Amino acid sequence: MPRVLVIDDEDAIRSSLKSALDKRGHETVTAANARQGLEFSTAGFDVIFLDIMLPDRSGLDILPELLVRAPQSAVVMISGHADIDTAVKAIRLGAYDFIEKPLSLDRVLVTVDNACTTTRLKTENVRLSQIVYPEIIGQSAAIRKVKDEVLRAAGKASRFLILGENGTGKELVAHMIHRHGKHPGNPFVPVNCAALPSELVESELFGHAVGAFTGATKSRKGKFLEANGGTIFLDEISEMPLEAQAKILRAIESHEITPVGADTPVNVQCTIVAASNRDLPALATEGRFRQDLYYRLNVVTLHLPALRERREDIPLLCDHFLRRFAIETGSSPKRMSGEALAFLDRLLFPGNIRELKNLMERANIYCESADMSEPDIRRLLPHESLDQPVPLREAVDQFESDLIKKAIDRAGGNMTEAARQLGIERSHLYKKLKKSEE
């Protein structure tokens, strides 16, 4: 049922609009002045009719603040004393439409229908863009643990903290949290905190009103209001200035934000997902990240494994990326040979999944053979990747694991014979196999 707010000081206008709209099945609320209208506006209306001549404030004056408070609403200006210049100004400030008095009820009803259709299309576009976002690829124990934690907590918790190295898929996990949350059809708004100019952090996050500072010729919603009812993803939050961290803390505690230049706070309800590739507890201890904000965010903490900690997922990831790039380029999908996969399994991948993805994209472009070999992959790697230092313990474990697998293969799966070839007890062989699978 579409919801409509009418802000007008004339009793006749309010009652006639309410009667006509209610008969069409709309839910209509009325306000007699600007103060009431601003107070009611945050209740989630599809359309707001706003008179220009109000007893306490001009409708044009409160329009920017109204757009900040109710970003999801289409605001239609109405007036019996306006000219073309006023109508143009209202549209430039962000009004959806302008209707002169005396009001034509037919025009009002058509405007409401069109505005509601526009709002629904925007919501549907957001929903569809989020549905096609890819799932997390992998079946390793480490990545299954992350998926299980997300499915257990999404829809219940409102604050998440994702920690992991660059390229491990933090934004992908944030999308999964949103997709399995309470309102997956509402906006998902990503924010790269490291890229926010320090002087514009507050405006970017909380929005601003017209005239809040030099150059602010239009009102701005801000990322928190864009995410209202949905999810805001604060990536690399450790790079945010301490002053901005304090404002985010207040927003979490009060569920309110105050746009720059606005007089009153605005209620905001959204899931907050923060992420960092740094050690936030250590930064908090050192005073480089607010401890109180860390504890507020640390409701559900997800630790993403590096690719070297989930090597068994490399074949699945390679297949996924090669199929994806083949579809995008219209080419036949390529495959990784066993020797190529064994070679990839020995690399450290400091860039994690992002590095592997880029490698598969190069393979799709430059490799002519459908079955790619180790030399094919070697040719695509930067020289420094071939000389990656491997920790001694990891190299020894990998060598031992390969040796055991080869012995079992030679023995045709006979564990007693494999243990004899290796010169160890069969029970010892089972222990080593179990350790290599952990």
MIDOFI-380280 format. One record per residue: x, y, z of N, C-alpha, C in turn. Coordinates in steps of 0.05 Angstrom, whole numbers, plus 5000, padded with zeros to 4 digits. Atoms other than C-alpha are relative to their C-alpha. Layout:
residues N
   n_c1   n_c2   n_c3   ca_c1   ca_c2   ca_c3   c_c1   c_c2   c_c3
      X      Y      Z       X       Y       Z      X      Y      Z
...
***
This chain:
residues 438
   n_c1   n_c2   n_c3   ca_c1   ca_c2   ca_c3   c_c1   c_c2   c_c3
   5017   4976   5000    5000    5000    5000   5018   5025   5000
   4984   4975   5001    5032    5067    4978   4993   5018   5023
   5004   4982   4978    5041    5116    5035   5006   5029   4991
   4997   4972   5010    5032    5191    5023   4998   5019   5024
   5001   4979   4979    5047    5251    5068   4993   5027   4986
   5008   4974   5011    5013    5318    5054   5007   5022   5020
   4991   4978   4983    5046    5381    5084   4988   5025   4989
   5014   4976   5011    4999    5441    5074   4985   5012   5023
   5013   4986   4978    4970    5494    5120   4970   5004   4995
   5028   4996   5006    4902    5495    5085   4984   4974   5007
   5017   5023   4992    4850    5449    5118   4987   4987   4976
   5015   5011   5023    4812    5441    5053   5018   4983   4982
   4981   5015   5017    4874    5419    5014   5006   4973   5013
   4992   5025   4986    4894    5368    5067   4977   4980   5000
   5023   5019   4999    4824    5338    5074   4992   4989   4973
   5008   5010   5027    4809    5334    4999   5021   4980   4989
   4980   5019   5009    4876    5301    4983   4999   4974   5016
   5002   5025   4983    4869    5252    5041   4976   4983   4991
   5024   5014   5008    4798    5234    5019   5004   4986   4973
   4997   5012   5027    4817    5223    4946   5021   4978   5000
   4979   5020   5000    4881    5184    4961   4991   4975   5016
   5009   5023   4984    4849    5141    5015   4981   4982   4984
   5019   5015   5016    4794    5121    4966   5014   4982   4980
   4984   5016   5019    4849    5096    4919   5016   4978   5014
   4986   5021   4985    4875    5051    4975   5027   5008   5011
   4975   4990   4989    4933    5095    4995   4997   5006   5030
   5000   4991   4972    4952    5109    5067   5010   5028   5002
   4994   4972   5002    4952    5184    5076   5002   5012   5028
   4996   4985   4975    4980    5226    5134   5003   5029   4992
   4998   4971   5005    4974    5302    5138   5015   5015   5022
   4986   4982   4981    5015    5357    5171   4993   5029   4992
   5009   4973   5005    4995    5430    5179   5022   5020   4998
   4977   4981   5001    5065    5461    5182   5026   4985   4995
   4974   5012   5007    5138    5450    5167   5011   4983   5023
   4990   5015   4977    5155    5427    5237   4988   4972   5001
   5014   5025   5000    5103    5372    5236   5009   4982   4976
   4992   5014   5024    5121    5353    5165   5027   4987   5002
   4973   5012   4997    5195    5343    5181   4999   4978   5021
   5002   5021   4979    5176    5303    5243   4988   4975   4989
   5014   5024   5011    5130    5256    5204   5016   4987   4977
   4988   5009   5026    5175    5250    5142   5017   4975   5002
   4982   5023   4998    5221    5196    5169   4985   4973   5003
   5016   5024   4995    5163    5146    5175   4998   4982   4975
   4999   5017   5023    5176    5117    5105   4977   5004   4981
   5021   4994   5020    5130    5152    5055   5011   4997   4972
   4993   5002   5028    5130    5138    4981   5000   5027   4986
   5003   4973   5012    5107    5208    4962   4994   5020   5022
   5006   4978   4981    5107    5274    5000   4991   5024   4984
   5009   4974   5012    5065    5334    4977   5008   5022   5019
   4990   4979   4984    5098    5397    5002   4992   5028   4989
   5008   4973   5008    5067    5467    5000   5023   5019   5003
   4978   4980   4998    5114    5525    4987   4995   5020   5022
   5006   4979   4981    5078    5575    5031   4989   4987   5026
   5008   5011   4975    5077    5547    5102   5003   5021   5022
   5000   4979   4980    5065    5587    5166   5026   5004   5015
   4975   4997   4984    5131    5572    5201   5025   5001   4983
   4977   4999   5018    5180    5560    5143   4991   4996   4971
   5007   5004   5028    5181    5561    5068   5005   4971   4992
   4996   5028   5009    5173    5494    5033   5027   4997   4985
   4974   5001   5013    5234    5511    4990   5023   4998   5019
   4979   5001   4980    5275    5521    5052   5003   4973   5013
   4998   5026   4986    5258    5454    5083   5003   4977   4980
   4997   5022   5020    5261    5415    5017   5027   4985   5002
   4975   5015   4997    5336    5399    5023   5001   4983   5025
   4999   5016   4975    5328    5376    5095   4980   4977   4998
   5019   5022   5004    5267    5335    5075   5012   4978   4983
   4987   5020   5017    5307    5300    5021   5021   4984   5015
   4980   5015   4983    5360    5282    5072   4986   4982   5019
   5014   5016   4980    5310    5257    5123   4985   4977   4987
   5016   5020   5014    5269    5218    5072   5010   4994   4972
   4988   5004   5027    5315    5197    5015   4984   4982   4982
   5016   5018   5016    5267    5143    4992   4975   5012   4989
   5025   4988   5007    5209    5192    4983   5003   5018   4975
   5002   4981   5022    5189    5229    4919   4985   5025   5011
   5013   4975   4989    5174    5302    4940   4988   5016   4977
   5015   4985   5020    5121    5338    4899   4993   5027   5012
   5006   4973   4990    5118    5414    4909   4973   5009   4990
   5025   4989   5008    5050    5448    4908   4998   5029   5009
   5002   4972   4993    5034    5523    4907   4980   5015   4982
   5018   4984   5016    4983    5574    4885   5012   5028   4995
   4987   4973   5003    5032    5633    4886   5027   4998   4988
   4973   5004   5010    5091    5607    4847   5001   5007   4970
   4996   4995   5028    5121    5624    4780   5019   4979   4989
   4982   5020   5013    5165    5586    4730   5027   4998   5014
   4974   5000   4987    5229    5607    4765   4999   4983   5026
   5002   5016   4975    5204    5577    4831   4998   4971   4994
   5003   5028   5008    5184    5512    4797   5027   4988   4992
   4973   5009   5009    5253    5507    4764   5018   4996   5024
   4982   5002   4976    5288    5520    4830   4993   4975   5016
   5008   5024   4985    5247    5466    4865   5010   4975   4987
   4991   5024   5014    5264    5415    4812   5031   4997   5003
   4971   5001   4998    5338    5433    4815   5008   4992   5028
   4993   5007   4972    5337    5425    4891   4994   4970   5005
   5005   5029   4997    5312    5353    4881   4971   4992   5001
   5028   5008   4999    5236    5356    4878   4993   4982   4976
   5008   5018   5021    5203    5301    4837   4983   5014   4979
   5019   4987   5019    5149    5346    4807   4990   5026   5014
   5012   4975   4990    5113    5413    4815   4972   5002   4989
   5028   4998   5008    5037    5422    4814   4989   5026   5011
   5012   4975   4992    5000    5489    4815   4973   4996   5012
   5027   4999   4990    4938    5503    4856   4983   5018   4982
   5015   5021   4987    4880    5495    4850   5008   4972   4988
   4990   5026   5008    4899    5421    4847   4979   4985   4984
   5016   5018   5015    4872    5375    4795   5004   4972   5012
   4998   5026   4987    4856    5309    4830   5010   4979   4981
   4990   5019   5020    4868    5271    4765   5031   5002   4998
   4971   4997   5002    4938    5301    4760   5014   4990   5025
   4988   5010   4974    4952    5286    4834   5002   4970   5000
   5000   5029   5000    4932    5213    4826   5020   4988   4980
   4980   5009   5020    4974    5204    4763   5028   5004   5010
   4973   4994   4989    5034    5237    4797   5007   4979   5021
   4994   5020   4979    5028    5190    4857   5006   4973   4987
   4995   5026   5013    5024    5129    4811   5027   4999   4987
   4974   4999   5014    5084    5150    4770   5024   5001   5020
   4979   4998   4980    5125    5168    4832   5005   4973   5014
   4998   5027   4988    5110    5100    4864   5013   4980   4982
   4987   5018   5020    5130    5064    4800   5029   5005   4999
   4972   4993   5001    5196    5101    4798   5015   4989   5024
   4987   5010   4976    5211    5083    4870   5002   4970   5000
   4999   5029   5001    5194    5010    4859   5021   4990   4981
   4979   5008   5020    5239    5006    4797   5028   5003   5012
   4974   4996   4988    5297    5035    4836   5006   4978   5020
   4996   5021   4980    5287    4985    4892   5005   4973   4987
   4997   5026   5014    5281    4927    4843   5028   4998   4987
   4973   5000   5012    5345    4948    4807   5022   4994   5021
   4981   5005   4978    5382    4948    4874   4999   4970   5007
   5003   5028   4992    5354    4879    4891   5012   4982   4979
   4989   5018   5021    5372    4848    4824   5030   5002   4998
   4971   4998   5001    5442    4876    4825   5014   4985   5022
   4988   5015   4978    5453    4843    4892   4996   4970   4997
   5005   5028   5004    5423    4776    4872   5022   4987   4983
   4981   5012   5019    5473    4766    4815   5029   5001   5011
   4973   5000   4989    5533    4779    4861   5009   4972   5006
   4992   5028   4998    5574    4714    4861   5003   4990   5028
   4996   5013   4974    5576    4665    4918   5029   4997   5006
   4972   5005   4992    5639    4650    4957   5007   4972   4991
   4991   5025   5012    5677    4595    4921   5019   4986   5019
   4981   5016   4983    5710    4540    4962   4986   4980   5017
   5011   5021   4982    5699    4477    5002   5020   4992   5022
   4981   5006   4979    5759    4478    5048   4987   5005   5028
   5011   4997   4973    5747    4473    5123   5001   5029   5009
   4997   4972   4992    5772    4545    5132   4977   5017   4989
   5021   4983   5012    5722    4575    5083   4972   4991   5007
   5026   5010   4990    5665    4530    5105   4993   5012   5027
   5005   4988   4974    5674    4557    5175   4990   5029   4997
   5008   4972   5005    5667    4629    5149   4970   5000   4991
   5027   5001   5010    5604    4611    5110   4980   4993   5022
   5018   5009   4978    5573    4575    5170   4995   5023   5020
   5003   4978   4981    5586    4635    5215   4982   5022   4989
   5017   4979   5013    5554    4683    5165   4971   4991   5001
   5027   5010   5000    5492    4639    5158   4988   4999   5028
   5010   5001   4973    5486    4633    5233   4993   5028   5011
   5003   4974   4988    5492    4707    5248   4984   5020   4983
   5014   4980   5017    5463    4744    5187   4970   4999   5006
   5028   4998   4993    5393    4769    5203   4996   5002   5029
   5002   4997   4971    5407    4768    5277   5017   5023   5010
   4982   4978   4991    5468    4813    5288   4998   5024   4981
   5001   4976   5017    5471    4884    5263   5028   5012   4996
   4972   4990   5004    5547    4894    5268   5019   4977   4996
   4981   5021   5007    5601    4852    5236   5028   5013   4996
   4972   4991   5005    5677    4859    5233   5014   4977   4985
   4986   5020   5017    5715    4823    5177   5029   5007   4999
   4971   4996   4999    5790    4816    5185   5013   4980   4981
   4986   5018   5019    5837    4788    5132   5018   5016   4982
   4980   4987   5018    5894    4803    5084   4986   5012   4975
   5010   4989   5025    5883    4843    5020   4995   4977   4980
   5006   5020   5020    5850    4801    4966   4987   4975   5010
   5012   5024   4990    5817    4750    5011   4970   4998   4997
   5029   5001   5006    5746    4769    4992   4982   5012   5022
   5016   4988   4979    5722    4814    5048   4974   5012   4990
   5025   4988   5010    5671    4851    5005   4981   4978   4992
   5017   5023   5007    5645    4784    4979   4985   4989   5024
   5013   5009   4975    5632    4763    5051   4980   5020   5010
   5019   4979   4992    5599    4830    5065   4974   4997   4984
   5024   5004   5016    5551    4817    5007   4985   4976   5009
   5014   5024   4990    5536    4748    5034   4985   5006   5026
   5014   4991   4975    5519    4779    5102   4974   5014   4993
   5023   4985   5009    5472    4827    5067   4979   4982   4987
   5019   5017   5015    5441    4774    5022   4984   4982   5018
   5014   5018   4982    5424    4730    5081   4989   5014   5025
   5011   4984   4977    5402    4787    5127   4970   5003   4998
   5029   4996   4998    5333    4813    5143   4988   5013   4976
   5012   4984   5023    5325    4860    5083   5019   4999   4976
   4981   5002   5022    5366    4834    5024   4992   5017   4975
   5008   4983   5022    5324    4876    4976   5006   5029   5003
   4993   4972   4995    5346    4941    5008   5029   5005   4993
   4974   4993   5011    5410    4978    4989   5024   4987   5015
   4973   5007   4990    5481    4951    4999   5018   5022   4991
   4984   4976   5007    5527    5012    5002   5029   4996   5009
   4972   5003   4992    5603    5000    5000   5014   5028   5002
   4984   4975   4996    5650    5055    5026   5029   4992   5004
   4971   5004   4996    5725    5054    5016   5011   5022   5018
   4992   4980   4980    5747    5090    5079   5027   5012   4994
   4973   4991   5006    5819    5095    5055   5000   5021   4978
   5001   4982   5023    5797    5135    4994   4984   5026   5007
   5015   4976   4993    5755    5187    5032   5018   5023   5006
   4984   4976   4992    5786    5257    5033   4994   5008   5028
   5005   4994   4972    5795    5276    5106   4981   5023   5004
   5016   4976   4996    5761    5343    5096   4971   4995   4992
   5027   5005   5009    5699    5310    5065   4988   4974   5012
   5009   5025   4989    5692    5248    5108   4972   5002   5011
   5026   4997   4987    5633    5274    5148   4977   5004   4979
   5020   4996   5020    5596    5298    5086   4994   4975   4984
   5003   5024   5015    5608    5233    5049   4984   4979   5015
   5014   5020   4984    5583    5190    5106   4972   5009   5009
   5026   4992   4988    5527    5232    5136   4984   5020   4984
   5014   4982   5018    5508    5279    5079   5003   5029   5009
   5000   4972   4992    5499    5354    5080   4976   5014   4988
   5022   4984   5009    5446    5407    5070   5011   5022   4981
   4992   4979   5018    5448    5462    5017   5012   5023   5016
   4987   4978   4986    5497    5517    5038   5016   4993   5024
   4985   5009   4976    5531    5475    5091   5029   5009   4999
   4973   4990   5004    5598    5496    5062   5002   5010   4972
   4996   4989   5026    5626    5530    5001   4999   4978   4978
   5003   5020   5021    5605    5492    4939   4977   4981   5004
   5022   5018   4994    5547    5456    4972   4974   5012   4989
   5023   4988   5013    5495    5478    4921   4976   4981   5000
   5021   5019   4998    5454    5414    4929   5003   4984   5026
   4998   5017   4977    5436    5371    4988   5011   4973   4992
   4989   5027   5005    5470    5303    4994   4991   4981   5022
   5010   5019   4981    5443    5241    5027   5022   4990   5019
   4980   5013   4984    5508    5211    5051   4997   4970   4999
   5000   5029   5002    5526    5137    5053   4982   4987   5020
   5017   5013   4980    5490    5121    5118   4971   5002   4992
   5028   4998   5008    5424    5148    5092   4994   4984   4975
   5003   5017   5024    5434    5113    5025   4996   4971   5009
   5002   5028   4991    5441    5048    5065   4977   4996   5020
   5022   5002   4980    5380    5062    5110   4982   4977   4993
   5016   5023   5004    5343    4997    5118   5015   4977   4988
   4984   5020   5012    5399    4958    5086   5027   4995   5014
   4974   5006   4989    5474    4948    5096   5020   5020   4990
   4977   4984   5007    5534    4995    5097   5025   4985   5005
   4975   5015   4998    5602    4964    5084   5023   5020   5002
   4978   4981   4995    5659    5005    5114   5027   4985   4997
   4975   5014   5006    5721    4976    5080   5024   5016   5009
   4975   4988   4989    5790    4990    5110   4994   5022   5020
   5008   4980   4980    5759    5025    5169   5023   5010   5017
   4977   4992   4985    5827    5028    5203   5013   5025   4989
   4988   4977   5013    5846    5083    5154   4983   5025   5005
   5018   4977   4995    5790    5129    5178   5011   5017   5022
   4990   4982   4979    5810    5191    5219   4986   4995   5026
   5012   5005   4973    5797    5186    5294   4975   5017   5004
   5023   4983   4997    5749    5245    5291   4975   4988   4987
   5022   5013   5013    5706    5209    5240   4991   4975   5014
   5007   5025   4984    5710    5145    5281   4981   5007   5023
   5017   4992   4978    5678    5183    5339   4971   5005   4990
   5027   4995   5010    5619    5204    5295   4986   4974   4992
   5012   5026   5006    5609    5132    5271   4991   4987   5026
   5007   5011   4974    5609    5110    5343   4974   5011   5010
   5025   4988   4991    5554    5159    5360   4976   4990   4983
   5021   5010   5017    5514    5136    5299   4992   4972   5008
   5006   5027   4992    5519    5064    5323   4984   5000   5026
   5013   5000   4974    5499    5081    5394   4972   5012   5000
   5026   4986   5000    5441    5128    5378   4982   4993   4977
   5015   5005   5025    5419    5102    5309   4991   5026   4987
   5006   4974   5012    5420    5175    5288   5025   5012   4988
   4978   4985   5011    5464    5217    5243   4990   5029   4995
   5007   4972   5005    5465    5293    5234   5015   5010   4975
   4986   4990   5024    5480    5317    5163   5013   5027   5005
   4986   4974   4997    5529    5375    5158   4982   5022   4992
   5017   4977   5005    5491    5440    5162   4971   4996   5008
   5027   5005   4991    5427    5407    5187   4996   5006   5029
   5005   4992   4972    5394    5427    5253   4992   4976   5017
   5010   5023   4984    5364    5360    5274   5011   4974   4990
   4990   5026   5008    5388    5288    5273   4979   4984   4985
   5017   5017   5016    5359    5235    5227   5004   4971   5009
   4999   5028   4992    5342    5164    5248   5009   4983   4977
   4990   5018   5021    5381    5111    5210   5002   4972   5012
   4999   5028   4991    5373    5035    5217   5013   4984   4977
   4987   5016   5021    5423    4993    5178   5020   4981   5013
   4979   5018   4991    5470    4934    5186   5027   5012   4993
   4973   4989   5004    5542    4957    5194   5020   4977   4998
   4978   5020   5004    5597    4913    5165   5026   5016   4996
   4974   4987   5003    5668    4938    5176   5021   4980   4994
   4979   5019   5008    5731    4907    5148   5027   5014   5001
   4972   4989   4999    5806    4916    5155   5020   4978   4994
   4978   5019   5004    5870    4882    5133   5022   5004   5021
   4981   4995   4979    5905    4906    5195   4991   4988   5027
   5006   5011   4973    5908    4883    5268   4986   5021   5017
   5015   4979   4986    5852    4926    5297   5004   4999   5030
   4995   4999   4971    5861    4903    5370   5027   5013   5007
   4974   4987   4994    5935    4923    5367   4998   5030   4995
   5003   4971   5006    5917    4990    5334   4985   5014   5023
   5015   4989   4978    5866    5002    5389   5017   5003   5025
   4982   4998   4977    5917    4987    5443   5020   5022   4997
   4980   4979   5005    5966    5035    5411   4988   5027   4997
   5013   4974   5002    5914    5090    5407   4996   5010   4972
   5003   4992   5028    5911    5091    5331   4973   4992   4989
   5028   5006   5006    5840    5063    5330   4984   5001   5026
   5015   4997   4976    5785    5079    5379   4992   4973   5012
   5007   5025   4987    5777    5023    5429   4970   4996   5003
   5029   5003   4997    5704    5038    5442   4986   4993   4974
   5012   5007   5026    5689    5035    5367   5007   4971   4993
   4993   5028   5005    5727    4969    5361   4982   4981   5015
   5017   5017   4985    5686    4939    5417   4971   5001   4990
   5027   4998   5011    5621    4965    5386   4998   4983   4974
   5000   5015   5025    5639    4934    5318   5004   4970   5004
   4992   5027   4996    5665    4870    5348   4978   4983   5012
   5023   5017   4992    5597    4835    5355   5004   4972   4988
   4993   5025   5014    5610    4782    5302   5025   5005   4984
   4975   4996   5014    5682    4777    5279   5006   4976   4982
   4994   5021   5019    5700    4738    5217   5029   5002   4991
   4972   5000   5008    5773    4719    5203   5002   4985   4973
   4999   5013   5026    5783    4706    5129   5028   4988   4996
   4974   5013   5004    5838    4655    5112   5014   5011   4975
   4984   4994   5024    5894    4673    5063   4998   4976   4981
   5002   5022   5020    5895    4632    4999   5020   4977   5007
   4981   5021   4992    5957    4595    5024   4990   4982   5022
   5011   5015   4979    5915    4571    5082   4976   4983   4991
   5022   5016   5011    5862    4541    5037   5007   4991   4971
   4989   5007   5026    5903    4513    4980   4981   4980   4985
   5018   5019   5013    5852    4457    4967   4978   5013   4984
   5021   4986   5016    5805    4511    4939   5011   5011   4974
   4988   4988   5025    5854    4532    4884   4988   4988   4975
   5012   5011   5024    5827    4482    4832   4972   5011   4995
   5027   4990   5003    5755    4505    4845   5000   5029   4991
   4998   4972   5007    5775    4578    4841   5009   5004   4971
   4990   4998   5027    5814    4568    4777   4978   4994   4980
   5021   5008   5018    5756    4532    4744   4978   5022   4999
   5021   4979   4999    5707    4587    4767   5009   5024   4984
   4991   4976   5014    5750    4644    4741   5003   4995   4970
   4996   5006   5028    5767    4610    4675   4973   4998   4985
   5026   5001   5012    5693    4596    4661   4988   5028   4998
   5011   4972   5000    5674    4667    4680   5012   5017   4978
   4987   4984   5020    5726    4699    4635   4994   4990   4971
   5008   5011   5027    5708    4652    4577   4973   5011   4992
   5027   4989   5006    5635    4675    4582   5002   5029   4992
   4998   4971   5005    5655    4748    4585   5013   5006   4973
   4986   4995   5025    5701    4743    4524   4989   4984   4977
   5012   5015   5021    5659    4694    4485   5019   4978   4989
   4981   5020   5008    5715    4642    4482   4994   4973   5013
   5004   5026   4988    5718    4568    4498   5015   4999   5027
   4987   5001   4973    5734    4554    4572   5025   4982   4999
   4975   5015   4999    5804    4530    4586   5001   4984   5027
   4997   5017   4977    5826    4478    4637   5029   5000   5010
   4974   5002   4989    5885    4472    4684   5008   4970   5001
   4991   5028   4998    5926    4408    4677   5008   4994   5029
   4991   5008   4973    5947    4368    4739   5026   5013   5008
   4973   4988   4993    6019    4393    4734   4998   5030   5004
   5004   4971   4996    5995    4465    4728   4989   5006   5027
   5012   4996   4973    5952    4459    4790   5020   4994   5022
   4980   5007   4981    6009    4425    4827   5020   5023   5003
   4982   4977   5000    6053    4484    4808   4988   5024   5016
   5013   4978   4986    6002    4535    4832   4998   4994   5030
   5002   5008   4972    5996    4496    4897   5025   5007   5016
   4974   4994   4986    6069    4512    4912   5005   5030   5003
   4996   4971   4999    6062    4588    4903   4987   5011   5026
   5010   4988   4975    6049    4634    4963   4976   5018   4996
   5022   4982   5006    6000    4682    4929   4997   5022   5022
   5002   4978   4981    6014    4744    4972   4976   5018   4995
   5024   4985   5007    5957    4778    4934   4974   4984   5003
   5022   5018   4994    5911    4720    4952   4982   4996   4976
   5018   5007   5022    5848    4707    4910   5001   5021   4978
   4998   4979   5020    5855    4774    4874   5023   4994   4981
   4976   5006   5017    5924    4753    4849   4994   4976   4982
   5007   5024   5015    5898    4684    4827   4980   5008   4978
   5020   4992   5020    5839    4717    4791   5014   5014   4977
   4986   4986   5021    5885    4764    4753   5017   4981   4983
   4985   5019   5014    5929    4705    4734   4983   4984   4980
   5019   5015   5017    5869    4666    4707   4990   5018   4977
   5008   4983   5021    5848    4727    4667   5021   5002   4978
   4978   5000   5020    5917    4730    4634   5001   4974   4985
   5000   5027   5013    5913    4655    4621   4978   4998   4979
   5022   5000   5019    5846    4664    4586   5007   5016   4975
   4993   4983   5022    5876    4718    4542   5023   4988   4983
   4976   5007   5014    5945    4690    4525   5005   4971   4994
   4995   5029   5005    5943    4614    4530   4982   4990   4977
   5015   5010   5024    5923    4581    4464   4989   4972   5005
   5008   5027   4995    5919    4510    4490   4976   4999   5019
   5023   5003   4982    5853    4487    4522   5008   4988   5027
   4989   5011   4975    5893    4447    4573   5026   5013   5006
   4976   4985   4994    5944    4492    4606   5020   4984   5017
   4979   5014   4986    6010    4464    4629   5015   5018   5019
   4983   4984   4982    6060    4487    4682   5016   5021   4985
   4985   4979   5015    6104    4522    4629   4982   5023   4991
   5019   4979   5008    6042    4559    4604   4995   5020   5023
   5005   4983   4977    6029    4586    4674   5025   5015   5008
   4975   4987   4993    6102    4601    4688   5005   5025   4983
   4995   4977   5018    6105    4647    4627   4983   5024   5007
   5019   4978   4993    6047    4688    4655   5007   5013   5027
   4994   4989   4974    6078    4700    4723   5022   5021   4999
   4978   4981   4997    6120    4761    4742   5025   4985   5010
   4975   5014   4992    6193    4741    4753   5002   4997   5030
   4997   5001   4971    6189    4758    4827   4982   4978   5012
   5018   5021   4989    6132    4708    4836   5014   4972   4999
   4986   5026   5002    6178    4651    4814   5021   4996   5021
   4979   5002   4979    6228    4668    4868   4989   5006   5028
   5011   4994   4974    6180    4674    4926   5013   4982   5021
   4989   5016   4978    6213    4652    4991   4978   4985   5014
   5019   5016   4986    6177    4595    5025   5010   4994   5028
   4991   5007   4973    6180    4586    5101   5008   4971   5002
   4989   5026   4999    6221    4525    5119   4980   4979   5009
   5020   5019   4990    6166    4492    5159   4979   4993   4979
   5020   5005   5021    6116    4500    5102   5012   4983   4978
   4987   5016   5021    6166    4473    5051   5004   4971   5008
   4997   5028   4991    6181    4412    5094   4974   4985   5001
   5027   5013   4999    6107    4398    5106   4990   4993   4972
   5009   5005   5027    6093    4405    5032   5015   4976   4987
   4984   5021   5011    6151    4359    5013   4991   4973   5011
   5008   5025   4987    6129    4306    5064   4973   4991   4989
   5026   5007   5010    6057    4309    5040   5001   4989   4972
   4997   5010   5027    6077    4300    4967   5013   4972   5000
   4986   5026   4998    6124    4242    4986   4980   4978   5008
   5020   5019   4990    6068    4206    5024   4980   4993   4978
   5020   5004   5021    6018    4215    4967   5012   4982   4978
   4987   5016   5021    6068    4186    4916   5003   4971   5009
   4996   5027   4990    6083    4126    4961   4974   4985   5000
   5026   5013   5000    6009    4111    4969   4991   4993   4971
   5006   5005   5028    5999    4117    4894   5015   4976   4989
   4983   5022   5009    6057    4069    4880   4991   4974   5012
   5009   5024   4987    6029    4020    4930   4971   4992   4993
   5027   5006   5009    5961    4021    4896   4980   5004   5023
   5019   4995   4979    5928    4048    4959   5004   4982   5024
   4995   5018   4978    5957    3993    5004   5017   5015   5021
   4987   4983   4980    5975    4031    5068   5023   4986   5013
   4978   5015   4988    6018    3975    5096   5025   5001   4982
   4978   4999   5019    6061    3973    5033   5012   5029   4998
   4990   4972   5001    6065    4050    5030   5017   5006   5025
   4985   4995   4975    6088    4052    5103   5027   4986   4998
   4975   5015   5002    6141    3999    5087   5019   5016   4982
   4983   4985   5018    6167    4040    5028   5012   5025   5013
   4991   4975   4986    6172    4102    5072   5016   4994   5024
   4984   5007   4976    6205    4064    5129   4988   5009   5026
   5013   4991   4975    6153    4083    5181   4978   4980   5007
   5022   5017   4992    6099    4047    5221   4974   5009   4986
   5025   4993   5013    6029    4044    5189   4984   5020   5017
   5015   4981   4983    5999    4080    5250   5012   5028   4998
   4986   4974   5003    6051    4135    5241   4991   5013   4973
   5008   4990   5026    6031    4141    5168   4971   5012   5002
   5027   4989   4997    5957    4150    5187   5000   5027   5015
   4999   4975   4985    5976    4205    5237   5009   5022   4981
   4990   4979   5018    6015    4242    5183   4979   5008   4979
   5021   4994   5019    5958    4236    5134   4978   5018   5012
   5020   4985   4986    5909    4263    5185   5010   5029   5004
   4988   4973   4996    5956    4322    5200   4999   5016   4974
   4999   4986   5025    5963    4339    5127   4972   5009   4990
   5027   4993   5008    5887    4342    5119   4987   5021   5017
   5011   4981   4981    5876    4390    5177   5002   5029   4988
***
